[in-house]
Amino acid sequence: MSTFVKVAIIQLYPEPLQMKTNFEKSAEFIRSAAIQGAEVAVLPEYHLTNWVPNDPNFAELCDSWETYLNKYKDLAKECRISIVPGTIVERHWENGEIKLLNVAYFIDDKGEVVGRYVKKNIWHPERDHLTSSSRDVHEVFDTPIGKVGMLICWDLAFPEAFRELIYQGAKIIIIPTFWTLNDCIPEGLARNPSSEALFLDSMLTARAYENTCAIIFVNAGGPPGKGYAGLSQVTAPFIGPLTRLGSSAEGMSVVNLDMAILEEAEANYKVREDMAKHDWHYDYRFPRTNTGENLDSS
């Protein structure tokens, strides 16, 4: 039995508010990935709309989320390929209030949704617009490529999210992302204009090692000089990136992920083994004080 999973990462430039165009471009990439034998194809966060929440047309477009989800379900069934269609922003009405949810789906090769995740750790400028999944537990999903966890963009900064997923048996973590080189304060950029690229490359390799997992990270691409970071990659312990799109240009890479690497890494580092012990010494749900005081005591 083969230990390989063939993965397609699709670094797309989401043209702002052009859902039809972006879907058609995505579908073209996915059909190409299927022809190349990929078992799963992953797109970036906000791939249908870009992130322009202050545009008066943005929220209305988010009402079309189910239409495009169904299009991807049909495409997965047609091409016999699993698809993670980046994220799709959904507008819902709850108790008379509008809520925007940033949602990642895992659609299997039969066109069925087998996983759904709502972004939990919302990037600071997004918080005026999106609703977090808050204290909901991170879930692991049984998929055609094995046990998968899904995170979105800024979730990468929180090792607790990864720990919760691997404790439940996740071997692959899929992370659709819309991360730009401009997501850094001027002081940070003055010290290192490539700070965010360093952040991404460093964190992805570290998370793969410290969790003995593989990471499928797919970021948005875009025109040069506009701050798009790209750097989409599939990362594994021992090796780091198995493939990496090293610029912001649109493109796709199809790579074989050898799942045996993860078993070898676990045999060496025994992270999951230690976490499974009855006397494991960390609680990943941090207690909060009654006063709500900040954890920073400085």
Disulfide bonds with the S-S distance in Angstrom:
none
